[in-house]
Amino acid sequence: MLRAAAKNHQAVLPVCDPEDYPRVLEALRAGPSSEFRRELARKAFAHTASYDAAIAEWLAGEKFPEEKFLVLKREASLRYGENPHQEASLYRVLGERGPSWRPGSSRARP
């Protein structure tokens, strides 16, 4: 149902994150903008894609399946990439605990 709502986001508001409830109530009072509808649809598609990947992995039932799907979450935006004119971000596998890292530190800590 969530994916169907996301496909039809011009007419409905697909909500998958309880933290969005206050913003949704405010948007309903004021009339939701197309940008807000698109943001909620993007979140809904990301949510269902993550769920589908977890199901596919479970159904494979193998330690090393033929296909592996990773869902990554941005941990931090970095000052620059390999060169100062490049942008970069640090990601971790969703649901995994990676090394603790703080913006401004030069290396990961165990």
ABEGO torsion letter per residue (X at the ends): XAAAAAAAAAABBBBABAAAAAAAAAAAAAEBBAAAAAAAAAAAAAAAAAAAAAAAAAAAGBABBABBBBBBBBABBBABBABAABBBBBBBBBGBBBBBBBBGBABBBX
